[in-house]
Amino acid sequence: MDKRIVVVTGAFGSLGRAVVGRALEQGALVAQVDVSEARLGEQHADEARTLVLGGVDLADAEAARAAFARVDSHFGGLDALLNIAGGFAWQTVANGDLATWDRMFALNLRTAVSASMAALPFLEKSASGAIVNVGALGAVKAGVGMGAYAASKAGIAKLTESLAEEFKGKVTVNAVLPSIIDTPANRADMPGADFGKWVRPEDLAEAILFLASKKSRAITGALLPVTGGV
Ligand SMILES: NC(=O)c1ccc[n+]([C@@H]2O[C@H](COP(=O)([O-])OP(=O)(O)OC[C@H]3O[C@@H](n4cnc5c(N)ncnc54)[C@H](OP(=O)(O)O)[C@@H]3O)[C@@H](O)[C@H]2O)c1
């Protein structure tokens, strides 16, 4: 990842932070984009290698375009987009509401489409442009209460396949499909679980960064399960 210019969306979340940390360790120049403002005040040791953009709602096409224009003017290009922004909701259909379906689609799918649209003009200029999306293993066979979430993440899988075909030979487009990530939120929600079986964020970060690197230039349209011991 040495000197590769990458955008990490959802950069202030559990997985986003792990990806930002590993990307910087591997020598990348990293733009951190998130709707949250929470980590805006925090400094990174090497400010020349990271740009922090908080308060950016990627579901808003204009906000996304403005953020990627800032990345381009700051770093002078873009090599990889890591679409990590997203979230989860559990709700049965019988006791559910349409607002949850709208929220899941906006959070998981609209953000990725909007960020991709804003990034692609820059990625096409890179000699080795890449997009890595985060789908979910739970979208391959959805369980009870997983409808809205799994449908939005199934959308990520289809976006990945379709965009990979659209940009074949120009920009690679792949997705990881995690099972359960070992995050503080998941530990709080499932206190009785065996945390050791879950995917460690730093391990998932390695898979994402491989797909964002030049080493994976022959891989596009792949949906890679990253499941740890689950
Ligand atoms: N955790 C798991 O077990 C698991 C399993 C499979 C897949 N995934 C996927 O992995 C990704 C990361 O998960 P995580 O556990 O790290 O989630 P997380 O800690 O909630 O981080 C997600 C980040 O994305 C931000 N975000 C939300 N909406 C946004 C928007 N419209 N524009 C820009 N940023 C936005 C969030 O900000 P706010 O906090 O302010 O909303 C948050 O900082 C997600 O796509 C998730 O669906 C997670």
The ligand as an SDF file (V2000), in Angstrom:
LIG
                    3D

 48 52  0  0  0  0  0  0  0  0999 V2000
  -20.0090   -5.4050   13.0950 N   0  0  0  0  0  0  0  0  0  0  0  0
  -20.2540   -6.5500   12.4450 C   0  0  0  0  0  0  0  0  0  0  0  0
  -20.3380   -7.6300   13.0310 O   0  0  0  0  0  0  0  0  0  0  0  0
  -20.4220   -6.5310   10.9460 C   0  0  0  0  0  0  0  0  0  0  0  0
  -20.6910   -7.7200   10.2610 C   0  0  0  0  0  0  0  0  0  0  0  0
  -20.8110   -7.7060    8.8710 C   0  0  0  0  0  0  0  0  0  0  0  0
  -20.6720   -6.5190    8.1960 C   0  0  0  0  0  0  0  0  0  0  0  0
  -20.4070   -5.3630    8.8900 N   0  0  0  0  0  0  0  0  0  0  0  0
  -20.2460   -4.1130    8.1550 C   0  0  0  0  0  0  0  0  0  0  0  0
  -18.9410   -3.6110    8.3940 O   0  0  0  0  0  0  0  0  0  0  0  0
  -18.9630   -2.1820    8.3070 C   0  0  0  0  0  0  0  0  0  0  0  0
  -18.3340   -1.5710    9.5610 C   0  0  0  0  0  0  0  0  0  0  0  0
  -19.0260   -2.0420   10.7040 O   0  0  0  0  0  0  0  0  0  0  0  0
  -18.6710   -1.4740   12.1600 P   0  0  0  0  0  0  0  0  0  0  0  0
  -19.1010   -2.5080   13.1200 O   0  0  0  0  0  0  0  0  0  0  0  0
  -17.2740   -0.9620   12.1740 O   0  0  0  0  0  0  0  0  0  0  0  0
  -19.7020   -0.2360   12.2480 O   0  0  0  0  0  0  0  0  0  0  0  0
  -19.5890    1.1200   13.0890 P   0  0  0  0  0  0  0  0  0  0  0  0
  -18.6300    0.9720   14.2290 O   0  0  0  0  0  0  0  0  0  0  0  0
  -20.9840    1.5630   13.3810 O   0  0  0  0  0  0  0  0  0  0  0  0
  -18.9230    2.1370   12.0540 O   0  0  0  0  0  0  0  0  0  0  0  0
  -19.6230    2.6280   10.9460 C   0  0  0  0  0  0  0  0  0  0  0  0
  -19.2360    4.0940   10.7390 C   0  0  0  0  0  0  0  0  0  0  0  0
  -19.9010    4.5660    9.5580 O   0  0  0  0  0  0  0  0  0  0  0  0
  -20.4230    5.8680    9.8460 C   0  0  0  0  0  0  0  0  0  0  0  0
  -21.5360    6.2020    8.9770 N   0  0  0  0  0  0  0  0  0  0  0  0
  -22.8420    5.8370    9.1140 C   0  0  0  0  0  0  0  0  0  0  0  0
  -23.5900    6.4120    8.1640 N   0  0  0  0  0  0  0  0  0  0  0  0
  -22.7650    7.1500    7.4070 C   0  0  0  0  0  0  0  0  0  0  0  0
  -22.9750    8.0280    6.2850 C   0  0  0  0  0  0  0  0  0  0  0  0
  -24.2060    8.2210    5.7810 N   0  0  0  0  0  0  0  0  0  0  0  0
  -21.9060    8.6560    5.7540 N   0  0  0  0  0  0  0  0  0  0  0  0
  -20.6670    8.4820    6.2680 C   0  0  0  0  0  0  0  0  0  0  0  0
  -20.4160    7.6870    7.3540 N   0  0  0  0  0  0  0  0  0  0  0  0
  -21.4540    7.0280    7.9060 C   0  0  0  0  0  0  0  0  0  0  0  0
  -20.8630    5.7300   11.3050 C   0  0  0  0  0  0  0  0  0  0  0  0
  -21.0880    7.0010   11.9090 O   0  0  0  0  0  0  0  0  0  0  0  0
  -22.1890    7.0780   13.1210 P   0  0  0  0  0  0  0  0  0  0  0  0
  -21.6960    6.1490   14.1800 O   0  0  0  0  0  0  0  0  0  0  0  0
  -22.1650    8.5140   13.5300 O   0  0  0  0  0  0  0  0  0  0  0  0
  -23.4890    6.6280   12.5250 O   0  0  0  0  0  0  0  0  0  0  0  0
  -19.6790    4.9900   11.9090 C   0  0  0  0  0  0  0  0  0  0  0  0
  -18.6320    5.8700   12.2890 O   0  0  0  0  0  0  0  0  0  0  0  0
  -20.4290   -1.8050    8.0780 C   0  0  0  0  0  0  0  0  0  0  0  0
  -20.6620   -1.6490    6.6920 O   0  0  0  0  0  0  0  0  0  0  0  0
  -21.1760   -3.0030    8.6060 C   0  0  0  0  0  0  0  0  0  0  0  0
  -22.4660   -3.1610    8.0570 O   0  0  0  0  0  0  0  0  0  0  0  0
  -20.2760   -5.3500   10.2360 C   0  0  0  0  0  0  0  0  0  0  0  0
  1  2  1  0
  2  3  2  0
  2  4  1  0
  4  5  1  0
  4 48  2  0
  5  6  2  0
  6  7  1  0
  7  8  2  0
  8  9  1  0
  8 48  1  0
  9 10  1  0
  9 46  1  0
 10 11  1  0
 11 12  1  0
 11 44  1  0
 12 13  1  0
 13 14  1  0
 14 15  2  0
 14 16  1  0
 14 17  1  0
 17 18  1  0
 18 19  2  0
 18 20  1  0
 18 21  1  0
 21 22  1  0
 22 23  1  0
 23 24  1  0
 23 42  1  0
 24 25  1  0
 25 26  1  0
 25 36  1  0
 26 27  1  0
 26 35  1  0
 27 28  2  0
 28 29  1  0
 29 30  1  0
 29 35  2  0
 30 31  1  0
 30 32  2  0
 32 33  1  0
 33 34  2  0
 34 35  1  0
 36 37  1  0
 36 42  1  0
 37 38  1  0
 38 39  2  0
 38 40  1  0
 38 41  1  0
 42 43  1  0
 44 45  1  0
 44 46  1  0
 46 47  1  0
M  CHG  2   8   1  16  -1
M  END
$$$$
